[in-house]
């Protein structure tokens, strides 16, 4: 993989910060965008802009065709059987809220159990808490072991006929752990539970096959996958989407509206009320095309080299002054490196790295239950991607050594 050539496709990487070259290591929060994505969105607004599904004039028909072609492309990206299984949303957060809200309007009832994991992002916890409050489901969490893997030996105690949903992340946004979704899905299905998969952190790094994963619903965000902000995908089984009620009302999602009754269109339309993010969907096509053209094996090899470099440098240069979290084997994790530097608050680490032109994330990473489980208030996270280099990782640890030395100095 020619990283230097790839970097030329990302204009923001030429921008200096604080007089230094930008080192962007926060792709788990949002990825940077290649020129092809930027130009595709610009071209839509410059040459194709019209509302979709509504006009009989040529420009609207052209925009509609492009929007529905984006749905077809998203379905191929997920190896879905039918484009009608793809619902466009703003991102993973809206997708999971849609599933939870719709299931809560009839399928789930008081006393039913939803099982999540302690490593979930808040977007896969809070919507289920809404249902804990009303209609009164029981929300329980699968723990992790000391290596940051799910404690699968405890799963059976959470699975019985009262368990209606198992919801989990494919890849942890803090630990980088790649979860065995298919194994968990098979065990959940054995008791009749539905499986919801948060693929926000896996879709940018791994080929996704919803059938092979055994998912019933799966969601990912465009902005983490080289695409625009404000666009994402919810995939759901056709039979489930057809049974679920809509959770937002308005234009486009209805068949008929009268003073005394209303009827809805079939999925996915009934879940896409109002004017959609057409430019975002078309931009997402450019992003998925760019990402898949890189080649999944080449991308995995590149990211593994970066992971190995970070783990080795952490040990060689900082030793017991730095603790990183998650599986120790780079083959068992994706490109997330969350760590604690002894005696330094993560926000101080991030601020001092920013002065060196290095962008990392600090805080609880929208995963407070996981922070509590790990016994830390917050962590610093470096998340490299396809445009990062080994030299940038070296620069990260040069800067971390400075930070460690600064805080070790006597006052």
RAHUHU-V57358 format. One record per residue. N is the residue number from 1. RES is the residue in one letter. SS is DSSP state (h for helix, s for strand, l for the rest). PSI is psi in whole degrees, -180 to 180 (none if undefined). OMEGA is omega in radians with two decimals (NA if undefined). Layout:
n:N res:RES ss:SS psi:PSI omega:OMEGA
n:N res:RES ss:SS psi:PSI omega:OMEGA
This chain:
n:1 res:X ss:l psi:124 omega:-3.10
n:2 res:X ss:l psi:91 omega:-3.05
n:3 res:X ss:h psi:-38 omega:-3.13
n:4 res:X ss:h psi:-39 omega:3.08
n:5 res:X ss:h psi:-42 omega:3.13
n:6 res:X ss:h psi:-41 omega:-3.12
n:7 res:X ss:h psi:-29 omega:3.13
n:8 res:X ss:l psi:-19 omega:3.13
n:9 res:X ss:l psi:-3 omega:-3.07
n:10 res:X ss:l psi:95 omega:-3.00
n:11 res:X ss:h psi:-31 omega:-3.09
n:12 res:X ss:h psi:-24 omega:-3.09
n:13 res:X ss:h psi:-10 omega:3.08
n:14 res:X ss:h psi:-5 omega:-3.09
n:15 res:X ss:l psi:126 omega:3.09
n:16 res:X ss:s psi:153 omega:3.04
n:17 res:X ss:s psi:130 omega:-3.14
n:18 res:X ss:l psi:37 omega:3.09
n:19 res:X ss:l psi:13 omega:-3.12
n:20 res:X ss:s psi:158 omega:3.06
n:21 res:X ss:s psi:141 omega:3.12
n:22 res:X ss:l psi:128 omega:3.01
n:23 res:X ss:s psi:105 omega:-3.03
n:24 res:X ss:s psi:110 omega:-3.12
n:25 res:X ss:l psi:45 omega:3.12
n:26 res:X ss:s psi:39 omega:-3.08
n:27 res:X ss:l psi:-18 omega:3.05
n:28 res:X ss:l psi:-23 omega:3.07
n:29 res:X ss:l psi:-48 omega:2.98
n:30 res:X ss:l psi:141 omega:3.12
n:31 res:X ss:l psi:159 omega:2.97
n:32 res:X ss:l psi:167 omega:-3.00
n:33 res:X ss:l psi:131 omega:3.08
n:34 res:X ss:l psi:161 omega:-3.12
n:35 res:X ss:h psi:-37 omega:-3.10
n:36 res:X ss:h psi:-36 omega:3.11
n:37 res:X ss:h psi:-46 omega:-3.14
n:38 res:X ss:h psi:-45 omega:-3.11
n:39 res:X ss:h psi:-34 omega:3.13
n:40 res:X ss:h psi:-44 omega:3.09
n:41 res:X ss:h psi:-42 omega:3.14
n:42 res:X ss:h psi:-42 omega:-3.13
n:43 res:X ss:h psi:-38 omega:3.12
n:44 res:X ss:h psi:-50 omega:-3.10
n:45 res:X ss:h psi:-26 omega:-3.13
n:46 res:X ss:h psi:-32 omega:-2.94
n:47 res:X ss:h psi:-19 omega:-2.96
n:48 res:X ss:h psi:-1 omega:-2.95
n:49 res:X ss:l psi:120 omega:2.99
n:50 res:X ss:l psi:159 omega:3.10
n:51 res:X ss:l psi:148 omega:-3.00
n:52 res:X ss:l psi:157 omega:3.03
n:53 res:X ss:l psi:2 omega:-2.98
n:54 res:X ss:l psi:-31 omega:-3.02
n:55 res:X ss:l psi:150 omega:3.05
n:56 res:X ss:l psi:1 omega:3.12
n:57 res:X ss:l psi:160 omega:-2.95
n:58 res:X ss:h psi:-40 omega:-3.09
n:59 res:X ss:h psi:-42 omega:3.11
n:60 res:X ss:h psi:-40 omega:3.11
n:61 res:X ss:h psi:-41 omega:3.11
n:62 res:X ss:h psi:-44 omega:3.12
n:63 res:X ss:h psi:-41 omega:3.12
n:64 res:X ss:h psi:-44 omega:3.14
n:65 res:X ss:h psi:-40 omega:3.12
n:66 res:X ss:h psi:-39 omega:3.14
n:67 res:X ss:h psi:-45 omega:-3.14
n:68 res:X ss:h psi:-29 omega:3.03
n:69 res:X ss:h psi:-33 omega:3.08
n:70 res:X ss:h psi:-36 omega:3.10
n:71 res:X ss:h psi:-42 omega:3.10
n:72 res:X ss:h psi:-41 omega:-3.12
n:73 res:X ss:h psi:-41 omega:3.11
n:74 res:X ss:h psi:-38 omega:3.12
n:75 res:X ss:h psi:-41 omega:3.11
n:76 res:X ss:h psi:-38 omega:3.13
n:77 res:X ss:h psi:-35 omega:-3.11
n:78 res:X ss:l psi:0 omega:-3.06
n:79 res:X ss:l psi:38 omega:3.10
n:80 res:X ss:l psi:155 omega:-3.11
n:81 res:X ss:l psi:-29 omega:-2.98
n:82 res:X ss:l psi:136 omega:3.11
n:83 res:X ss:h psi:-22 omega:3.11
n:84 res:X ss:h psi:-10 omega:3.08
n:85 res:X ss:h psi:-4 omega:-3.08
n:86 res:X ss:s psi:121 omega:3.07
n:87 res:X ss:s psi:127 omega:3.06
n:88 res:X ss:s psi:133 omega:-3.13
n:89 res:X ss:s psi:-178 omega:3.11
n:90 res:X ss:l psi:-26 omega:-3.11
n:91 res:X ss:l psi:-173 omega:-3.10
n:92 res:X ss:h psi:-39 omega:-3.14
n:93 res:X ss:h psi:-50 omega:3.14
n:94 res:X ss:h psi:-37 omega:-3.13
n:95 res:X ss:h psi:-48 omega:-3.11
n:96 res:X ss:h psi:-36 omega:3.04
n:97 res:X ss:h psi:-40 omega:3.12
n:98 res:X ss:h psi:-48 omega:-3.12
n:99 res:X ss:h psi:-49 omega:-3.09
n:100 res:X ss:h psi:-45 omega:-3.12
n:101 res:X ss:h psi:-45 omega:-3.11
n:102 res:X ss:h psi:-44 omega:3.10
n:103 res:X ss:h psi:-32 omega:3.14
n:104 res:X ss:h psi:-12 omega:-3.13
n:105 res:X ss:l psi:42 omega:3.06
n:106 res:X ss:l psi:-43 omega:-3.08
n:107 res:X ss:l psi:-46 omega:-3.11
n:108 res:X ss:l psi:140 omega:3.14
n:109 res:X ss:l psi:170 omega:-3.11
n:110 res:X ss:l psi:132 omega:3.12
n:111 res:X ss:l psi:-15 omega:3.04
n:112 res:X ss:l psi:152 omega:-3.10
n:113 res:X ss:s psi:135 omega:2.93
n:114 res:X ss:s psi:129 omega:-3.13
n:115 res:X ss:s psi:123 omega:3.01
n:116 res:X ss:s psi:-174 omega:3.05
n:117 res:X ss:s psi:158 omega:-3.08
n:118 res:X ss:l psi:-13 omega:-3.13
n:119 res:X ss:l psi:10 omega:-3.07
n:120 res:X ss:l psi:148 omega:2.92
n:121 res:X ss:l psi:152 omega:-3.12
n:122 res:X ss:h psi:-29 omega:-3.14
n:123 res:X ss:h psi:-16 omega:3.06
n:124 res:X ss:h psi:20 omega:3.04
n:125 res:X ss:l psi:-52 omega:-3.02
n:126 res:X ss:h psi:-43 omega:3.12
n:127 res:X ss:h psi:-31 omega:3.11
n:128 res:X ss:h psi:-29 omega:3.01
n:129 res:X ss:h psi:-36 omega:3.07
n:130 res:X ss:h psi:-41 omega:-3.13
n:131 res:X ss:h psi:-22 omega:3.03
n:132 res:X ss:h psi:-37 omega:-3.14
n:133 res:X ss:h psi:-37 omega:3.08
n:134 res:X ss:l psi:121 omega:0.32
n:135 res:X ss:l psi:-1 omega:3.11
n:136 res:X ss:l psi:42 omega:3.06
n:137 res:X ss:l psi:163 omega:2.98
n:138 res:X ss:s psi:125 omega:3.13
n:139 res:X ss:s psi:118 omega:-3.12
n:140 res:X ss:s psi:159 omega:-2.97
n:141 res:X ss:s psi:135 omega:3.02
n:142 res:X ss:s psi:132 omega:-3.07
n:143 res:X ss:l psi:176 omega:3.03
n:144 res:X ss:s psi:163 omega:3.04
n:145 res:X ss:l psi:-175 omega:-3.05
n:146 res:X ss:l psi:-13 omega:3.11
n:147 res:X ss:l psi:5 omega:3.10
n:148 res:X ss:l psi:21 omega:3.08
n:149 res:X ss:l psi:154 omega:3.12
n:150 res:X ss:s psi:139 omega:3.14
n:151 res:X ss:l psi:78 omega:-3.02
n:152 res:X ss:h psi:-22 omega:3.11
n:153 res:X ss:h psi:-14 omega:3.12
n:154 res:X ss:h psi:-5 omega:-3.02
n:155 res:X ss:h psi:-41 omega:-3.07
n:156 res:X ss:h psi:-30 omega:3.13
n:157 res:X ss:h psi:-15 omega:-3.14
n:158 res:X ss:h psi:-6 omega:-3.06
n:159 res:X ss:l psi:114 omega:2.99
n:160 res:X ss:l psi:-173 omega:-3.06
n:161 res:X ss:l psi:-13 omega:3.07
n:162 res:X ss:l psi:-16 omega:-3.13
n:163 res:X ss:s psi:118 omega:-3.07
n:164 res:X ss:s psi:-25 omega:-3.12
n:165 res:X ss:s psi:136 omega:2.92
n:166 res:X ss:s psi:122 omega:-3.07
n:167 res:X ss:s psi:131 omega:-3.05
n:168 res:X ss:s psi:156 omega:3.05
n:169 res:X ss:s psi:143 omega:3.07
n:170 res:X ss:l psi:-43 omega:3.10
n:171 res:X ss:s psi:130 omega:3.14
n:172 res:X ss:l psi:133 omega:3.12
n:173 res:X ss:l psi:-7 omega:3.12
n:174 res:X ss:l psi:-48 omega:-3.01
n:175 res:X ss:l psi:-20 omega:-3.05
n:176 res:X ss:l psi:0 omega:-3.10
n:177 res:X ss:s psi:132 omega:3.04
n:178 res:X ss:s psi:114 omega:-3.05
n:179 res:X ss:l psi:147 omega:3.14
n:180 res:X ss:l psi:75 omega:-3.00
n:181 res:X ss:h psi:-44 omega:-3.07
n:182 res:X ss:h psi:-43 omega:3.12
n:183 res:X ss:h psi:-45 omega:-3.14
n:184 res:X ss:h psi:-40 omega:3.14
n:185 res:X ss:h psi:-43 omega:3.14
n:186 res:X ss:h psi:-41 omega:-3.14
n:187 res:X ss:h psi:-35 omega:3.09
n:188 res:X ss:h psi:-43 omega:-3.13
n:189 res:X ss:h psi:-28 omega:-3.13
n:190 res:X ss:l psi:-24 omega:3.09
n:191 res:X ss:l psi:9 omega:3.07
n:192 res:X ss:l psi:15 omega:-3.12
n:193 res:X ss:l psi:149 omega:3.01
n:194 res:X ss:s psi:153 omega:-3.09
n:195 res:X ss:s psi:122 omega:3.12
n:196 res:X ss:s psi:127 omega:-3.07
n:197 res:X ss:s psi:125 omega:3.02
n:198 res:X ss:s psi:106 omega:-3.11
n:199 res:X ss:l psi:22 omega:-3.10
n:200 res:X ss:l psi:-36 omega:-3.09
n:201 res:X ss:l psi:-9 omega:3.13
n:202 res:X ss:l psi:-37 omega:-3.09
n:203 res:X ss:l psi:-34 omega:3.09
n:204 res:X ss:l psi:-14 omega:-2.96
n:205 res:X ss:l psi:-22 omega:-3.02
n:206 res:X ss:l psi:146 omega:2.99
n:207 res:X ss:l psi:136 omega:-3.09
n:208 res:X ss:l psi:128 omega:3.06
n:209 res:X ss:l psi:104 omega:-3.02
n:210 res:X ss:h psi:-33 omega:3.12
n:211 res:X ss:h psi:-45 omega:3.14
n:212 res:X ss:h psi:-32 omega:3.12
n:213 res:X ss:h psi:-21 omega:-3.09
n:214 res:X ss:l psi:23 omega:-3.11
n:215 res:X ss:l psi:155 omega:2.94
n:216 res:X ss:l psi:-32 omega:3.01
n:217 res:X ss:s psi:148 omega:3.07
n:218 res:X ss:s psi:143 omega:-3.10
n:219 res:X ss:s psi:147 omega:2.97
n:220 res:X ss:s psi:163 omega:-3.08
n:221 res:X ss:s psi:136 omega:3.12
n:222 res:X ss:h psi:-37 omega:-2.99
n:223 res:X ss:h psi:-19 omega:3.06
n:224 res:X ss:h psi:-6 omega:-3.01
n:225 res:X ss:l psi:38 omega:3.12
n:226 res:X ss:l psi:2 omega:-3.06
n:227 res:X ss:l psi:-176 omega:-3.12
n:228 res:X ss:l psi:159 omega:2.95
n:229 res:X ss:l psi:154 omega:3.06
n:230 res:X ss:l psi:13 omega:3.06
n:231 res:X ss:l psi:139 omega:3.10
n:232 res:X ss:s psi:178 omega:-3.06
n:233 res:X ss:s psi:133 omega:2.88
n:234 res:X ss:s psi:122 omega:2.99
n:235 res:X ss:s psi:138 omega:3.08
n:236 res:X ss:s psi:150 omega:3.07
n:237 res:X ss:l psi:138 omega:-3.07
n:238 res:X ss:h psi:-44 omega:-3.09
n:239 res:X ss:h psi:-34 omega:3.14
n:240 res:X ss:h psi:-44 omega:3.14
n:241 res:X ss:h psi:-36 omega:-3.11
n:242 res:X ss:h psi:-29 omega:-3.12
n:243 res:X ss:h psi:-24 omega:-3.04
n:244 res:X ss:l psi:139 omega:3.06
n:245 res:X ss:l psi:153 omega:3.06
n:246 res:X ss:l psi:158 omega:3.13
n:247 res:X ss:l psi:0 omega:3.05
n:248 res:X ss:l psi:135 omega:-3.10
n:249 res:X ss:l psi:154 omega:3.12
n:250 res:X ss:l psi:-154 omega:3.12
n:251 res:X ss:l psi:160 omega:3.04
n:252 res:X ss:l psi:-31 omega:-3.04
n:253 res:X ss:l psi:4 omega:-3.05
n:254 res:X ss:s psi:154 omega:2.91
n:255 res:X ss:s psi:-56 omega:-3.13
n:256 res:X ss:s psi:147 omega:3.04
n:257 res:X ss:s psi:125 omega:3.09
n:258 res:X ss:l psi:172 omega:-3.13
n:259 res:X ss:l psi:-29 omega:-3.05
n:260 res:X ss:l psi:2 omega:-3.13
n:261 res:X ss:l psi:162 omega:3.08
n:262 res:X ss:s psi:146 omega:3.06
n:263 res:X ss:s psi:155 omega:-2.97
n:264 res:X ss:s psi:155 omega:3.05
n:265 res:X ss:l psi:168 omega:3.08
n:266 res:X ss:l psi:162 omega:3.03
n:267 res:X ss:l psi:148 omega:0.09
n:268 res:X ss:l psi:-7 omega:-3.01
n:269 res:X ss:h psi:-36 omega:-3.05
n:270 res:X ss:h psi:-12 omega:3.10
n:271 res:X ss:h psi:5 omega:-3.07
n:272 res:X ss:l psi:64 omega:-3.13
n:273 res:X ss:l psi:140 omega:3.04
n:274 res:X ss:l psi:-177 omega:3.14
n:275 res:X ss:l psi:123 omega:-3.11
n:276 res:X ss:l psi:171 omega:3.08
n:277 res:X ss:l psi:80 omega:-3.05
n:278 res:X ss:h psi:-47 omega:3.14
n:279 res:X ss:h psi:-39 omega:3.12
n:280 res:X ss:h psi:-42 omega:3.13
n:281 res:X ss:h psi:-41 omega:3.13
n:282 res:X ss:h psi:-38 omega:3.06
n:283 res:X ss:h psi:-34 omega:3.10
n:284 res:X ss:h psi:-36 omega:3.09
n:285 res:X ss:h psi:-47 omega:3.13
n:286 res:X ss:h psi:-38 omega:3.13
n:287 res:X ss:h psi:-46 omega:-3.13
n:288 res:X ss:h psi:-38 omega:3.08
n:289 res:X ss:h psi:-44 omega:-3.14
n:290 res:X ss:h psi:-46 omega:-3.08
n:291 res:X ss:h psi:-47 omega:-3.09
n:292 res:X ss:h psi:-27 omega:3.09
n:293 res:X ss:h psi:-25 omega:3.10
n:294 res:X ss:h psi:-41 omega:-3.10
n:295 res:X ss:l psi:121 omega:-3.05
n:296 res:X ss:h psi:-39 omega:-3.13
n:297 res:X ss:h psi:-42 omega:3.11
n:298 res:X ss:h psi:-41 omega:3.12
n:299 res:X ss:h psi:-45 omega:-3.13
n:300 res:X ss:h psi:-42 omega:3.14
n:301 res:X ss:h psi:-42 omega:3.13
n:302 res:X ss:h psi:-47 omega:-3.11
n:303 res:X ss:h psi:-32 omega:3.10
n:304 res:X ss:h psi:-39 omega:3.09
n:305 res:X ss:h psi:-41 omega:3.12
n:306 res:X ss:h psi:-41 omega:3.09
n:307 res:X ss:h psi:-47 omega:-3.14
n:308 res:X ss:h psi:-39 omega:3.14
n:309 res:X ss:h psi:-44 omega:-3.14
n:310 res:X ss:h psi:-44 omega:-3.13
n:311 res:X ss:h psi:-42 omega:-3.13
n:312 res:X ss:h psi:-45 omega:-3.13
n:313 res:X ss:h psi:-35 omega:3.09
n:314 res:X ss:h psi:-43 omega:-3.13
n:315 res:X ss:h psi:-48 omega:-3.03
n:316 res:X ss:h psi:-36 omega:-2.97
n:317 res:X ss:h psi:-24 omega:-3.11
n:318 res:X ss:h psi:-17 omega:3.04
n:319 res:X ss:h psi:-131 omega:-3.08
n:320 res:X ss:h psi:5 omega:3.04
n:321 res:X ss:h psi:-16 omega:-3.14
n:322 res:X ss:s psi:134 omega:3.06
n:323 res:X ss:s psi:124 omega:3.06
n:324 res:X ss:s psi:157 omega:-2.96
n:325 res:X ss:s psi:149 omega:3.13
n:326 res:X ss:l psi:179 omega:-3.13
n:327 res:X ss:l psi:142 omega:-3.09
n:328 res:X ss:l psi:-20 omega:-3.14
n:329 res:X ss:l psi:120 omega:-3.12
n:330 res:X ss:h psi:-23 omega:3.14
n:331 res:X ss:h psi:-14 omega:-3.09
n:332 res:X ss:h psi:14 omega:-3.08
n:333 res:X ss:s psi:160 omega:3.04
n:334 res:X ss:l psi:-177 omega:-2.88
n:335 res:X ss:l psi:66 omega:3.04
n:336 res:X ss:l psi:131 omega:-3.13
n:337 res:X ss:s psi:96 omega:-3.13
n:338 res:X ss:s psi:136 omega:-3.00
n:339 res:X ss:s psi:162 omega:3.02
n:340 res:X ss:s psi:131 omega:3.08
n:341 res:X ss:s psi:121 omega:-3.02
n:342 res:X ss:l psi:128 omega:3.03
n:343 res:X ss:l psi:6 omega:-3.10
n:344 res:X ss:l psi:126 omega:3.11
n:345 res:X ss:l psi:141 omega:-3.14
n:346 res:X ss:h psi:-35 omega:3.12
n:347 res:X ss:h psi:-35 omega:3.07
n:348 res:X ss:h psi:-40 omega:3.08
n:349 res:X ss:h psi:-50 omega:-3.09
n:350 res:X ss:h psi:-39 omega:-3.14
n:351 res:X ss:h psi:-41 omega:3.14
n:352 res:X ss:h psi:-34 omega:3.06
n:353 res:X ss:h psi:-35 omega:3.11
n:354 res:X ss:h psi:-36 omega:3.10
n:355 res:X ss:l psi:-20 omega:3.10
n:356 res:X ss:l psi:6 omega:-3.13
n:357 res:X ss:l psi:17 omega:-3.07
n:358 res:X ss:s psi:124 omega:-3.11
n:359 res:X ss:s psi:115 omega:3.01
n:360 res:X ss:l psi:167 omega:-3.13
n:361 res:X ss:s psi:145 omega:3.09
n:362 res:X ss:s psi:142 omega:3.12
n:363 res:X ss:s psi:-157 omega:3.14
n:364 res:X ss:l psi:-1 omega:3.02
n:365 res:X ss:l psi:35 omega:-3.12
n:366 res:X ss:l psi:42 omega:3.14
n:367 res:X ss:l psi:55 omega:-3.06
n:368 res:X ss:h psi:-39 omega:3.06
n:369 res:X ss:h psi:-37 omega:3.11
n:370 res:X ss:h psi:-41 omega:3.10
n:371 res:X ss:h psi:-42 omega:3.12
n:372 res:X ss:h psi:-40 omega:3.12
n:373 res:X ss:h psi:-36 omega:-3.13
n:374 res:X ss:h psi:-13 omega:3.13
n:375 res:X ss:l psi:31 omega:3.12
n:376 res:X ss:l psi:150 omega:3.11
n:377 res:X ss:l psi:-27 omega:-3.07
n:378 res:X ss:l psi:167 omega:3.09
n:379 res:X ss:s psi:160 omega:2.96
n:380 res:X ss:s psi:140 omega:-3.09
n:381 res:X ss:s psi:127 omega:2.97
n:382 res:X ss:s psi:127 omega:-3.10
n:383 res:X ss:s psi:92 omega:-3.14
n:384 res:X ss:l psi:167 omega:-3.13
n:385 res:X ss:l psi:-163 omega:-2.98
n:386 res:X ss:l psi:-20 omega:-3.10
n:387 res:X ss:l psi:4 omega:3.13
n:388 res:X ss:l psi:152 omega:-3.06
n:389 res:X ss:l psi:163 omega:3.05
n:390 res:X ss:h psi:-36 omega:3.13
n:391 res:X ss:h psi:-36 omega:3.11
n:392 res:X ss:h psi:-37 omega:3.07
n:393 res:X ss:h psi:-41 omega:3.06
n:394 res:X ss:h psi:-43 omega:3.14
n:395 res:X ss:h psi:-36 omega:3.07
n:396 res:X ss:h psi:-46 omega:-3.08
n:397 res:X ss:h psi:-27 omega:2.96
n:398 res:X ss:h psi:-46 omega:-3.11
n:399 res:X ss:h psi:-38 omega:3.13
n:400 res:X ss:h psi:-35 omega:3.07
n:401 res:X ss:h psi:-40 omega:3.09
n:402 res:X ss:h psi:-44 omega:-3.14
n:403 res:X ss:h psi:-46 omega:-3.13
n:404 res:X ss:h psi:-40 omega:3.13
n:405 res:X ss:h psi:-41 omega:-3.13
n:406 res:X ss:h psi:-44 omega:-3.09
n:407 res:X ss:h psi:-16 omega:3.09
n:408 res:X ss:h psi:-16 omega:-3.06
n:409 res:X ss:l psi:142 omega:3.11
n:410 res:X ss:l psi:145 omega:-3.13
n:411 res:X ss:l psi:none omega:NA
